[in-house]
Amino acid sequence: MKKICLSFLFAFILCCQNSEKHSYTFYYWRTNLSLNTTEKETLNKTNTPYLYTRFFDIEKVNGKFQPIAVVTKDETFKTEKEIVPVVFIKNDVFYDITSEEIRFLANNVFSLIQKKQKDFGFKIAHEIQIDCDWTAGTNKEYFTFLTKLKEISGKQITCTLRLHQVKNSKLSGIPPVRKVYLMCYSTSSPLENSSRNSILDIPTLKDYLKSVNKYPIKIDVALPIYSWGIITNQLGKHKLINALSAKDLENPNFKKIGQDKVQVLKDGFYFGNYLNKGFTLKVEAITDDQLNEVKAFLDKKLSDYAIVYYHLDGKFVSDHKF
């Protein structure tokens, strides 16, 4: 009996240790920086000093580099966390780009980051993260940009890593950074006709990450907690509605036709969109069981990693235990 009790105690301790193994924080991905009570409380419970905050996107408009959707801030956004700027750059920015343009882009990206940090009075982290879905056709130019940004800023430059860039690392190339953030989501397109969860299909993820343990750079992990709705019209065309949950489908004008899927019974405006009778609406979300399965898989592949959940929003965080 004593041996059984000791075995149970050991298993309990081990379980607790595993549940607390990974430090974690969040991405913040809204254009206007604000924090409600739930978001503040959730952020304060994180066990790292950082918040990864999207500052702006970079696109090429009429042949010129343009910052898009530059972040603003209201008085509710107050935190003691160090703010890590995240900049999303569209992959096509790096097509047909010269070395002079790469340096120009790096200078201007860092200048706008500095301006926003000064304007908002952020506690500044010694890291800048770049998010780009680079390909074999743009890796040389993108990697040069990362190197130039490090030289210009004097900061630690990190970048995101998508599943296909792990599976096809010889073709995609290895970025010149000390750490990458593995995006364990967007396993397929939500606009495809598929029964799979396009945010996170675990069999697909496991297939892409068979050899992730061989990746030559330190990996931290980005995990999804967001949800969305997929509208499908009578012609089979799709459209996304961000931040939709299963609770939003509880409407007398909707008929349930499947798991988290309804059919519209009456024409009207729903969630800011005009939906006709006969349209279908499917919600895709992520459960804690799914996240735990992903973490258990990664624990066997990676010796140690921190987690950044995507993303900090009261509608998402209230449904999860961190």
N, C-alpha and C positions, 0 to 999 in steps of 0.2 A: 504493500500500500504506500509505503514511504517512497519507493522508487517511482511509482506512478505519479505521486504528487510532485516529486522533483522534476520529472519529465514534463509534466504539465506546466510547471513554473518556468522551466527553461524555454519551452515553446512559446509561452506567453511573453517572456522578456524578449525573445528573438523577434516575435511579431511586432512588438512595440518599437524595437530598434529599427526594423525594416520600414515601418510606417513613418519614422522620423528621419530616415536616412538622407533624404534629398532636401537641401535648402531650396526655397522657392520665392518667386516674386511674380510680377505681372508685366505684360505689355499694356500700354495705354494707347488706343488707336482711334480716338475721336478727334475731330478737327478743332472743336472748342474744349479747352481744358476746364473741367469742372468735376467736383467730387460731392456726391451726396453722402448721407450718413452711413449707409451700408457700405459704400465703396471705401470711405475713410477707415471704418472699423476693419474691413477685410485687409486693406493695405497695411494697417498698423500691426496686424498679426503676422505678417510675413517675416521670415528670419534672414533676409539679406537686406543690405542698406540701399538697394537700387530699385528704380522704376524705369522700365524701358519705354520711352515716350516718343511716338512718331512726331517729328517736327514738320516735315513737308515731303512732297514727292517731286521728282525731277522727270520732265518729259521733254521731247523735242517738238517744238511748235514752229512751223514754217522755217525749219532748218536751224532754229535757235533753241538753246537750253532754257527751259522755263521752270521755276518753282511753282508747283500746283498745290492748292489747298493748304496754304501755310497756316500753322496752328495759331489759335488765339487763346486767351485765358481770361477767366472771370475770377472774382474774389473768393470763390469757394475752393479753388485749387490751392490748398496749402498742405505741404507735407515736409517732413524732415528727411525724406528719402533723397539720395543723390539721383539726379535725373540723367539717364543715359540717352542722348539724342539718337533717334533712329530715322534714317532717310531712305525712302523707297525710290529706286531709280529703275525706270522701264528699260528692259533689255535693249530695245532698238536705239536707245541713246548711244550705244557703243558701236553701232554699225557705221562704217565710213568716218570714223573720228580720227583726227590727227593727234600727234603727241602734244602739239601746242594747245589744242582744244581740251585734251585730257587735263593738262596742268591748269588751264583756265577754269574748267569745271570743278576741279578739286579746290582751287582757291575760293571760288564763289560759294560752293557748298559749305566750306568751313566758315566763311565770313557771315553767311546767313545764320548758321548755328550759333556763332558767337553773339550776333545781334539779338537773337531770341533769348539766349541765356541771360544777357545783360538786361533786356527789357523786362523779363519776368522775374529776375532775381533768384534764379534757381541755385540750389546747392549742386555744384557741378561735379560730375564723375570724370574719371580719367579714361573714358571710353567713348567711342563713337561707333555705332553699328550701322552698316549698310545692308539694305535688303534689296537684292536683285536676282531675278531668275535667269542668270547668265547661261550661255550655251557654248558649245564647241566653237561656234562662229564668232563669239564675242569675248571669250575668256582672256585672251592676251590683252585686249584693251581694258577690260574690266579690272584685271589683276594689276595692270599698270596704274589705273586710277586709285586703287586701294593703297598702293605703295606711295604714290604722290600725296595722297591725303594724309598718310602717316607722317611723311616728311614735313608737310606744311603745318600740320596741327600739333605735332609732338605728342599726340594722344595714342592710346592703344586702339587700333582699328580692328573690329570684329565684323563678321558678316553672317548672314543666314545661309543655310544649306538645305536644299530641297531633296526629296527622296531620289529623284532621278539622277541628281548630281553625286549621290553616294553610289548607286547601282552602276552608273556609267562613269565612274571617276577618272578612268584612263582617257576617256573622250572629253569629259567636261573640264578636267584639270583640277589642280589643288590650289586654292587661293593662298596668297602670301600673307597669312595672318596666323596668330598664335592660337586663336579659338574661333570655332564656328558654333552656330545655334541651329540644331537640326529641327526642321519644321515637320513634326509628326502629324500632319493633317493635309487636307486637299489631296486625298488619294485618288480622286477622279473628278471630272467636271460635273457640276450640278446640273448642267444643261444637256446632259446625255440621257437617253432613255435607259435607265438602269434601276434595278431594285436595290443596289448597294447604297450604303450611306456615303455620299460623296465627301463629307467632311473627314470621316475616318472609317475606312474599311480595314479591319485588322489583318486579315489574310493578305491583302495587297501590301500593307505596310511591312509585314514580316518578310514577304518575298523581296521587296526592295532593299531591306536592311539585313539580308543574310550575312553580308561581309562587313557590316558597319564597324565591327571590332578591329578591322584592318585599316581603317581610315587614319591617315598619319598626323592628324591635328586633334587637339583637345576638343571634345564635344560637350556642349551643354544642350539641353533639350527644350523645345517649345511644344507645349501640349494644348489642344483646343478645349475651350469650354463654351464656345459660342454656338448659336443655332441660327437657322434661317428657314424661310418657307420657299417652296418652288411652285410657282404657278404654271399650269399647263392648259393651253386653250384647245379648242376642238381640232385644230390643225397639228397639234403635237408640238407647238412651239413653247419654249420655256422662258420664265423670267424669275429673278430672285427678289425676295423681300427679306432684308436683313433683320436679325434679332426677333424673329417670330418663334413662339414656343407652342407646345401642345395645348396649353391653356387658352391660347388665342383662337383655337379652332372650336371652342365651345360657344356656338352661335346658332340660334334657331334657324338661320338662313343657310346653314351648312348641313349636309347629310354625310355621316361617317360611312366611308366605303373601304376602310382599311386601317392598319396601324398608323396612327398619326397622319391620316389622309382623309380629306373630305371633298365633297362635290358641292359647288355653289348652286343653291336652289332659286335664288332671286338676284336679278341684276342690281348692282349698287357699288358704292365706294367702300372698300375694305382695306384697312391698313395703308391708306393713301393711294390706292390703286382702284380703278374701275374694273370690276370683274363681272363678266356675263354669266347668266345661268348656264350650267354645264361645264364651266371651268373646274379644274381640280386644283387642290392646294395640299401640298405635302410638307410636313415639318421634318427637318433633320436636326437632331440634337445629339449631345454626347453625355453618357452616363458615367458615374464614378467607377462602375464595374469595368467599363471599357478602358478608362484611364489606368486603372490598376493592372489590367491585363497588358497594356502597353509597357508600363513601368516594369512589370515582372519580366517581360521579354527583354527589355533594354538592360535590366540588372544582370542578365546572363551575358550580355555583349560588351557592356561598358563598365569599367571598374568604378567610376565615380562621375556623377554629373549633377548639376543644378538644374532646376526647372523654371521656365518662364511660361506662365499660363497666358493664353491669348483669348480674351483680353479682359481688362478690368472694367466691368460694367455691372451695375447693380442687378440687372435682369439676369445675368449669367451667374454671378458669384453666389447668389442666394440658393442655387440649386446644387452646389457642390461642397464637399468637405475637403479641406486642403491640409 
